[in-house]
Amino acid sequence: MRKRTRYSLLLMLVLVVALVAAVCLRKAAPPEVARLLPESDAIVYINLRPLRAATHFDRSSVARSPEFQQFIDATGIVPERDLDAAAFALHRMDNPNGPNGPVAYSEVFEGRFDGARLARYLAGIATAQEQYADHTVYSIPVEGRTLRVAQLGYDTIAASNMPTTEQIHSMLDRYRASASPFSGSSLLAARYRDVPLLSSAWAIGRVGLPFSERGRISIFGLQLPLPEDTTFVASLRYGIGALHLRIEQFAPSDADAANSSQALNALLYIFQAIQPKIEAQSETEDTEALRQFAASIQIEQHKDRVVLTATLPVQLLKKLVTPQSAIAPNPSFATPSADASGR
């Protein structure tokens, strides 16, 4: 009797340890929407739940285009209210001047969706349908490209505007294996460990891709002293009263990192020099928040890495995530014209 009791207790202990290990692995694993993405040059992820709780951007009135309002009327999906998380894969195109432009996208959205209404809407605007892995893939013409969309589950949607079906098929295949915390693309496997714990939003890989111009990275007309294929890990982590920004550049060598650090510090010096003019053009209530943000920016070199850190006050964050800022990504399949019935 005592031996059986010891065996029972030992078995229970093993099960508890296995359960704890499984929970820890799941917490350390990338978010599922990111694990579903196909191979790519960069990945961008955002968890809208803490951002929504901090700024209440979902309570603001939004001016929408007629096409997007038709999408909402047909599906019942209000992105700023119903979208919880999104992940985007960026694909560099071989011919940047071709019909698909310099960058293509694959994306996964997680939230609260009415699957039946969404299916009717997609079927109404699709020019073709395909059955793959027990899912319907809808082909929708959007701005000269073919966007392929599939509902993966009751709360998950995948889409890709790559020229072939390879990426949308890959996401459907990954969905079948999504229970594994180790699934995901090679980029995710190589760089997710560099994402700070509890980050609400992050980006890894060649995240300069959307901002590439003549081989350099340009943001708001300002050209950064970095080549377009620079590898980054950028993250936003919500703390008490502020968002903590961290951008880490991976340079080919210590010397390259030193050059980048010097160039970026020079840009920071220029920014801080013109800051009073920026404040003069800002609203009075934003001035102190801008000053705090500018004062918090630091750029440091750690061997072959350059790290930029800054603190974004919640007051400034709320200003940035007004409805006009479109922080809640609008599903790209919502852009085609369709009447409110989804036809």
Contacts in CASP RR format, 6 or more apart in sequence:
PFRMAT RR
TARGET T0000
AUTHOR 0000-0000-0000
METHOD contacts of the structure
MODEL  1
MRKRTRYSLLLMLVLVVALVAAVCLRKAAPPEVARLLPESDAIVYINLRP
LRAATHFDRSSVARSPEFQQFIDATGIVPERDLDAAAFALHRMDNPNGPN
GPVAYSEVFEGRFDGARLARYLAGIATAQEQYADHTVYSIPVEGRTLRVA
QLGYDTIAASNMPTTEQIHSMLDRYRASASPFSGSSLLAARYRDVPLLSS
AWAIGRVGLPFSERGRISIFGLQLPLPEDTTFVASLRYGIGALHLRIEQF
APSDADAANSSQALNALLYIFQAIQPKIEAQSETEDTEALRQFAASIQIE
QHKDRVVLTATLPVQLLKKLVTPQSAIAPNPSFATPSADASGR
25 181 0 8 1.000
26 181 0 8 1.000
28 181 0 8 1.000
29 35 0 8 1.000
29 181 0 8 1.000
29 182 0 8 1.000
30 45 0 8 1.000
30 184 0 8 1.000
30 188 0 8 1.000
30 192 0 8 1.000
31 45 0 8 1.000
31 47 0 8 1.000
31 85 0 8 1.000
31 87 0 8 1.000
32 110 0 8 1.000
32 156 0 8 1.000
32 178 0 8 1.000
33 45 0 8 1.000
33 85 0 8 1.000
33 86 0 8 1.000
33 87 0 8 1.000
33 108 0 8 1.000
33 109 0 8 1.000
33 110 0 8 1.000
33 156 0 8 1.000
34 43 0 8 1.000
34 45 0 8 1.000
34 87 0 8 1.000
34 108 0 8 1.000
34 184 0 8 1.000
34 188 0 8 1.000
34 192 0 8 1.000
35 174 0 8 1.000
35 178 0 8 1.000
35 183 0 8 1.000
35 184 0 8 1.000
35 188 0 8 1.000
36 87 0 8 1.000
36 108 0 8 1.000
36 152 0 8 1.000
36 156 0 8 1.000
36 158 0 8 1.000
36 171 0 8 1.000
36 174 0 8 1.000
36 175 0 8 1.000
36 178 0 8 1.000
36 184 0 8 1.000
37 43 0 8 1.000
37 87 0 8 1.000
37 88 0 8 1.000
37 89 0 8 1.000
37 106 0 8 1.000
37 108 0 8 1.000
37 171 0 8 1.000
37 174 0 8 1.000
37 184 0 8 1.000
37 185 0 8 1.000
37 188 0 8 1.000
38 89 0 8 1.000
38 106 0 8 1.000
38 160 0 8 1.000
38 166 0 8 1.000
38 167 0 8 1.000
38 170 0 8 1.000
38 171 0 8 1.000
38 174 0 8 1.000
38 185 0 8 1.000
39 89 0 8 1.000
39 170 0 8 1.000
39 185 0 8 1.000
39 186 0 8 1.000
39 187 0 8 1.000
40 89 0 8 1.000
40 90 0 8 1.000
40 91 0 8 1.000
40 106 0 8 1.000
40 185 0 8 1.000
40 187 0 8 1.000
41 90 0 8 1.000
41 91 0 8 1.000
41 92 0 8 1.000
41 187 0 8 1.000
41 205 0 8 1.000
41 206 0 8 1.000
41 209 0 8 1.000
42 89 0 8 1.000
42 90 0 8 1.000
42 187 0 8 1.000
42 203 0 8 1.000
42 204 0 8 1.000
42 205 0 8 1.000
42 206 0 8 1.000
42 207 0 8 1.000
42 208 0 8 1.000
42 209 0 8 1.000
43 87 0 8 1.000
43 88 0 8 1.000
43 89 0 8 1.000
43 90 0 8 1.000
43 185 0 8 1.000
43 187 0 8 1.000
43 188 0 8 1.000
43 203 0 8 1.000
43 204 0 8 1.000
43 205 0 8 1.000
44 87 0 8 1.000
44 88 0 8 1.000
44 90 0 8 1.000
44 201 0 8 1.000
44 202 0 8 1.000
44 203 0 8 1.000
44 207 0 8 1.000
45 85 0 8 1.000
45 86 0 8 1.000
45 87 0 8 1.000
45 88 0 8 1.000
45 201 0 8 1.000
45 202 0 8 1.000
45 203 0 8 1.000
46 85 0 8 1.000
46 86 0 8 1.000
46 87 0 8 1.000
46 200 0 8 1.000
46 201 0 8 1.000
46 327 0 8 1.000
46 329 0 8 1.000
47 84 0 8 1.000
47 85 0 8 1.000
47 200 0 8 1.000
47 201 0 8 1.000
48 83 0 8 1.000
48 84 0 8 1.000
48 85 0 8 1.000
48 86 0 8 1.000
48 327 0 8 1.000
48 328 0 8 1.000
49 84 0 8 1.000
49 85 0 8 1.000
50 200 0 8 1.000
50 238 0 8 1.000
51 57 0 8 1.000
51 200 0 8 1.000
51 201 0 8 1.000
51 238 0 8 1.000
51 321 0 8 1.000
51 327 0 8 1.000
52 58 0 8 1.000
52 80 0 8 1.000
54 238 0 8 1.000
54 241 0 8 1.000
54 314 0 8 1.000
54 317 0 8 1.000
55 314 0 8 1.000
55 317 0 8 1.000
55 318 0 8 1.000
55 321 0 8 1.000
57 80 0 8 1.000
57 318 0 8 1.000
57 321 0 8 1.000
57 322 0 8 1.000
57 323 0 8 1.000
57 327 0 8 1.000
57 328 0 8 1.000
58 78 0 8 1.000
58 80 0 8 1.000
58 81 0 8 1.000
58 328 0 8 1.000
60 80 0 8 1.000
60 322 0 8 1.000
60 323 0 8 1.000
61 323 0 8 1.000
62 80 0 8 1.000
62 323 0 8 1.000
63 323 0 8 1.000
63 324 0 8 1.000
64 72 0 8 1.000
67 334 0 8 1.000
67 335 0 8 1.000
67 336 0 8 1.000
67 337 0 8 1.000
67 338 0 8 1.000
68 330 0 8 1.000
68 334 0 8 1.000
68 335 0 8 1.000
70 337 0 8 1.000
70 338 0 8 1.000
70 339 0 8 1.000
70 340 0 8 1.000
70 342 0 8 1.000
71 77 0 8 1.000
71 121 0 8 1.000
71 331 0 8 1.000
71 334 0 8 1.000
71 335 0 8 1.000
71 338 0 8 1.000
72 78 0 8 1.000
72 334 0 8 1.000
73 340 0 8 1.000
74 117 0 8 1.000
74 120 0 8 1.000
74 121 0 8 1.000
74 338 0 8 1.000
74 339 0 8 1.000
74 340 0 8 1.000
74 341 0 8 1.000
74 342 0 8 1.000
75 113 0 8 1.000
75 114 0 8 1.000
75 117 0 8 1.000
75 118 0 8 1.000
75 121 0 8 1.000
76 82 0 8 1.000
76 114 0 8 1.000
76 117 0 8 1.000
77 83 0 8 1.000
77 113 0 8 1.000
77 114 0 8 1.000
77 118 0 8 1.000
77 331 0 8 1.000
77 334 0 8 1.000
79 328 0 8 1.000
79 329 0 8 1.000
79 330 0 8 1.000
79 331 0 8 1.000
80 323 0 8 1.000
80 328 0 8 1.000
82 111 0 8 1.000
82 112 0 8 1.000
82 113 0 8 1.000
83 109 0 8 1.000
83 110 0 8 1.000
83 111 0 8 1.000
83 328 0 8 1.000
83 329 0 8 1.000
84 110 0 8 1.000
84 111 0 8 1.000
84 112 0 8 1.000
85 109 0 8 1.000
85 110 0 8 1.000
85 111 0 8 1.000
86 107 0 8 1.000
86 108 0 8 1.000
86 109 0 8 1.000
86 110 0 8 1.000
86 329 0 8 1.000
87 107 0 8 1.000
87 108 0 8 1.000
88 105 0 8 1.000
88 106 0 8 1.000
88 107 0 8 1.000
88 329 0 8 1.000
89 105 0 8 1.000
89 106 0 8 1.000
89 107 0 8 1.000
89 167 0 8 1.000
89 185 0 8 1.000
90 103 0 8 1.000
90 104 0 8 1.000
90 105 0 8 1.000
90 206 0 8 1.000
90 207 0 8 1.000
90 209 0 8 1.000
90 210 0 8 1.000
91 103 0 8 1.000
91 104 0 8 1.000
91 105 0 8 1.000
91 106 0 8 1.000
91 162 0 8 1.000
91 167 0 8 1.000
92 102 0 8 1.000
92 103 0 8 1.000
92 206 0 8 1.000
92 209 0 8 1.000
93 100 0 8 1.000
93 101 0 8 1.000
93 102 0 8 1.000
93 103 0 8 1.000
93 104 0 8 1.000
95 101 0 8 1.000
96 102 0 8 1.000
99 144 0 8 1.000
99 145 0 8 1.000
100 145 0 8 1.000
100 161 0 8 1.000
100 162 0 8 1.000
100 163 0 8 1.000
102 209 0 8 1.000
102 212 0 8 1.000
103 209 0 8 1.000
103 210 0 8 1.000
103 212 0 8 1.000
104 145 0 8 1.000
104 160 0 8 1.000
104 161 0 8 1.000
104 162 0 8 1.000
104 163 0 8 1.000
105 160 0 8 1.000
105 161 0 8 1.000
105 332 0 8 1.000
106 158 0 8 1.000
106 159 0 8 1.000
106 160 0 8 1.000
106 161 0 8 1.000
106 162 0 8 1.000
106 167 0 8 1.000
106 168 0 8 1.000
106 171 0 8 1.000
107 158 0 8 1.000
107 159 0 8 1.000
107 160 0 8 1.000
107 329 0 8 1.000
107 331 0 8 1.000
107 332 0 8 1.000
108 152 0 8 1.000
108 156 0 8 1.000
108 157 0 8 1.000
108 158 0 8 1.000
108 159 0 8 1.000
108 171 0 8 1.000
109 156 0 8 1.000
109 157 0 8 1.000
109 158 0 8 1.000
109 159 0 8 1.000
109 329 0 8 1.000
109 331 0 8 1.000
110 155 0 8 1.000
110 156 0 8 1.000
111 155 0 8 1.000
111 156 0 8 1.000
112 155 0 8 1.000
113 151 0 8 1.000
113 154 0 8 1.000
113 155 0 8 1.000
113 157 0 8 1.000
115 151 0 8 1.000
115 154 0 8 1.000
118 151 0 8 1.000
118 157 0 8 1.000
119 136 0 8 1.000
119 151 0 8 1.000
120 342 0 8 1.000
121 338 0 8 1.000
121 342 0 8 1.000
122 138 0 8 1.000
122 140 0 8 1.000
122 149 0 8 1.000
122 151 0 8 1.000
122 333 0 8 1.000
123 129 0 8 1.000
123 138 0 8 1.000
124 338 0 8 1.000
124 342 0 8 1.000
124 343 0 8 1.000
125 138 0 8 1.000
125 140 0 8 1.000
125 333 0 8 1.000
125 336 0 8 1.000
125 337 0 8 1.000
125 338 0 8 1.000
125 342 0 8 1.000
126 138 0 8 1.000
126 139 0 8 1.000
126 140 0 8 1.000
126 149 0 8 1.000
127 139 0 8 1.000
127 140 0 8 1.000
127 141 0 8 1.000
128 138 0 8 1.000
128 139 0 8 1.000
129 136 0 8 1.000
129 137 0 8 1.000
129 138 0 8 1.000
129 139 0 8 1.000
130 136 0 8 1.000
130 137 0 8 1.000
130 139 0 8 1.000
130 165 0 8 1.000
131 137 0 8 1.000
132 150 0 8 1.000
132 165 0 8 1.000
132 168 0 8 1.000
132 169 0 8 1.000
132 172 0 8 1.000
133 169 0 8 1.000
133 172 0 8 1.000
133 173 0 8 1.000
133 175 0 8 1.000
133 176 0 8 1.000
135 150 0 8 1.000
135 151 0 8 1.000
135 152 0 8 1.000
135 172 0 8 1.000
136 150 0 8 1.000
136 151 0 8 1.000
137 148 0 8 1.000
137 149 0 8 1.000
137 150 0 8 1.000
137 165 0 8 1.000
137 168 0 8 1.000
137 172 0 8 1.000
138 148 0 8 1.000
138 149 0 8 1.000
138 150 0 8 1.000
138 333 0 8 1.000
139 146 0 8 1.000
139 147 0 8 1.000
139 148 0 8 1.000
140 146 0 8 1.000
140 147 0 8 1.000
140 148 0 8 1.000
140 149 0 8 1.000
140 333 0 8 1.000
140 336 0 8 1.000
141 147 0 8 1.000
141 336 0 8 1.000
142 161 0 8 1.000
142 332 0 8 1.000
142 333 0 8 1.000
142 335 0 8 1.000
142 336 0 8 1.000
143 335 0 8 1.000
145 161 0 8 1.000
145 163 0 8 1.000
146 161 0 8 1.000
146 163 0 8 1.000
147 159 0 8 1.000
147 160 0 8 1.000
147 161 0 8 1.000
147 332 0 8 1.000
147 333 0 8 1.000
148 159 0 8 1.000
148 160 0 8 1.000
148 161 0 8 1.000
148 165 0 8 1.000
148 168 0 8 1.000
149 157 0 8 1.000
149 158 0 8 1.000
149 159 0 8 1.000
149 168 0 8 1.000
149 333 0 8 1.000
150 157 0 8 1.000
150 158 0 8 1.000
150 159 0 8 1.000
150 168 0 8 1.000
150 171 0 8 1.000
150 172 0 8 1.000
151 157 0 8 1.000
152 158 0 8 1.000
152 171 0 8 1.000
152 172 0 8 1.000
152 175 0 8 1.000
153 175 0 8 1.000
156 175 0 8 1.000
157 331 0 8 1.000
158 168 0 8 1.000
158 171 0 8 1.000
158 172 0 8 1.000
158 175 0 8 1.000
159 168 0 8 1.000
159 331 0 8 1.000
159 332 0 8 1.000
159 333 0 8 1.000
160 167 0 8 1.000
160 168 0 8 1.000
160 171 0 8 1.000
161 332 0 8 1.000
162 168 0 8 1.000
174 183 0 8 1.000
174 184 0 8 1.000
177 183 0 8 1.000
182 189 0 8 1.000
187 204 0 8 1.000
187 205 0 8 1.000
188 204 0 8 1.000
191 204 0 8 1.000
191 205 0 8 1.000
191 231 0 8 1.000
191 233 0 8 1.000
192 204 0 8 1.000
194 204 0 8 1.000
194 233 0 8 1.000
194 248 0 8 1.000
195 202 0 8 1.000
195 204 0 8 1.000
195 233 0 8 1.000
195 235 0 8 1.000
196 202 0 8 1.000
196 235 0 8 1.000
196 237 0 8 1.000
196 246 0 8 1.000
198 237 0 8 1.000
198 238 0 8 1.000
199 235 0 8 1.000
199 236 0 8 1.000
199 237 0 8 1.000
200 236 0 8 1.000
200 237 0 8 1.000
200 238 0 8 1.000
200 243 0 8 1.000
201 235 0 8 1.000
201 236 0 8 1.000
202 233 0 8 1.000
202 234 0 8 1.000
202 235 0 8 1.000
202 236 0 8 1.000
203 232 0 8 1.000
203 233 0 8 1.000
203 234 0 8 1.000
203 235 0 8 1.000
204 232 0 8 1.000
204 233 0 8 1.000
204 234 0 8 1.000
205 231 0 8 1.000
205 232 0 8 1.000
205 233 0 8 1.000
206 228 0 8 1.000
206 229 0 8 1.000
206 230 0 8 1.000
206 231 0 8 1.000
206 232 0 8 1.000
207 232 0 8 1.000
207 234 0 8 1.000
208 217 0 8 1.000
208 228 0 8 1.000
208 230 0 8 1.000
208 232 0 8 1.000
209 228 0 8 1.000
211 217 0 8 1.000
211 218 0 8 1.000
211 219 0 8 1.000
211 228 0 8 1.000
212 218 0 8 1.000
212 228 0 8 1.000
213 223 0 8 1.000
213 228 0 8 1.000
215 227 0 8 1.000
215 228 0 8 1.000
216 223 0 8 1.000
216 224 0 8 1.000
216 225 0 8 1.000
216 226 0 8 1.000
216 227 0 8 1.000
216 228 0 8 1.000
217 223 0 8 1.000
217 224 0 8 1.000
217 226 0 8 1.000
217 227 0 8 1.000
217 228 0 8 1.000
217 230 0 8 1.000
218 224 0 8 1.000
222 267 0 8 1.000
224 264 0 8 1.000
224 267 0 8 1.000
225 259 0 8 1.000
225 260 0 8 1.000
225 263 0 8 1.000
225 264 0 8 1.000
225 267 0 8 1.000
226 249 0 8 1.000
226 260 0 8 1.000
226 263 0 8 1.000
230 249 0 8 1.000
230 250 0 8 1.000
230 251 0 8 1.000
231 249 0 8 1.000
231 250 0 8 1.000
232 247 0 8 1.000
232 248 0 8 1.000
232 249 0 8 1.000
232 250 0 8 1.000
233 247 0 8 1.000
233 248 0 8 1.000
233 250 0 8 1.000
234 245 0 8 1.000
234 246 0 8 1.000
234 247 0 8 1.000
234 248 0 8 1.000
235 245 0 8 1.000
235 246 0 8 1.000
235 247 0 8 1.000
236 243 0 8 1.000
236 244 0 8 1.000
236 245 0 8 1.000
236 312 0 8 1.000
237 243 0 8 1.000
237 244 0 8 1.000
237 246 0 8 1.000
238 244 0 8 1.000
241 313 0 8 1.000
241 314 0 8 1.000
242 311 0 8 1.000
242 312 0 8 1.000
242 313 0 8 1.000
242 314 0 8 1.000
242 317 0 8 1.000
243 311 0 8 1.000
243 312 0 8 1.000
243 314 0 8 1.000
243 317 0 8 1.000
244 309 0 8 1.000
244 310 0 8 1.000
244 311 0 8 1.000
244 312 0 8 1.000
245 308 0 8 1.000
245 309 0 8 1.000
245 310 0 8 1.000
245 311 0 8 1.000
245 312 0 8 1.000
246 307 0 8 1.000
246 308 0 8 1.000
246 309 0 8 1.000
247 307 0 8 1.000
247 308 0 8 1.000
247 309 0 8 1.000
248 305 0 8 1.000
248 306 0 8 1.000
248 307 0 8 1.000
248 308 0 8 1.000
249 257 0 8 1.000
249 260 0 8 1.000
249 305 0 8 1.000
249 306 0 8 1.000
249 307 0 8 1.000
249 308 0 8 1.000
250 304 0 8 1.000
250 305 0 8 1.000
251 257 0 8 1.000
251 260 0 8 1.000
251 304 0 8 1.000
251 305 0 8 1.000
251 306 0 8 1.000
252 304 0 8 1.000
253 304 0 8 1.000
254 303 0 8 1.000
254 304 0 8 1.000
256 304 0 8 1.000
257 301 0 8 1.000
257 302 0 8 1.000
257 303 0 8 1.000
257 304 0 8 1.000
257 305 0 8 1.000
257 306 0 8 1.000
258 301 0 8 1.000
260 301 0 8 1.000
260 306 0 8 1.000
261 299 0 8 1.000
261 300 0 8 1.000
261 301 0 8 1.000
261 306 0 8 1.000
264 299 0 8 1.000
264 306 0 8 1.000
264 308 0 8 1.000
265 299 0 8 1.000
268 297 0 8 1.000
268 299 0 8 1.000
271 294 0 8 1.000
271 297 0 8 1.000
272 294 0 8 1.000
275 290 0 8 1.000
275 291 0 8 1.000
275 294 0 8 1.000
278 290 0 8 1.000
279 287 0 8 1.000
279 290 0 8 1.000
279 291 0 8 1.000
282 290 0 8 1.000
285 315 0 8 1.000
286 315 0 8 1.000
286 316 0 8 1.000
286 319 0 8 1.000
288 315 0 8 1.000
289 313 0 8 1.000
289 315 0 8 1.000
289 316 0 8 1.000
289 319 0 8 1.000
290 316 0 8 1.000
292 311 0 8 1.000
292 313 0 8 1.000
292 316 0 8 1.000
293 310 0 8 1.000
293 311 0 8 1.000
293 312 0 8 1.000
293 313 0 8 1.000
293 316 0 8 1.000
296 309 0 8 1.000
296 310 0 8 1.000
296 311 0 8 1.000
297 308 0 8 1.000
297 309 0 8 1.000
297 310 0 8 1.000
298 308 0 8 1.000
298 309 0 8 1.000
298 310 0 8 1.000
299 306 0 8 1.000
299 307 0 8 1.000
299 308 0 8 1.000
300 306 0 8 1.000
300 307 0 8 1.000
300 309 0 8 1.000
301 307 0 8 1.000
320 327 0 8 1.000
321 327 0 8 1.000
END
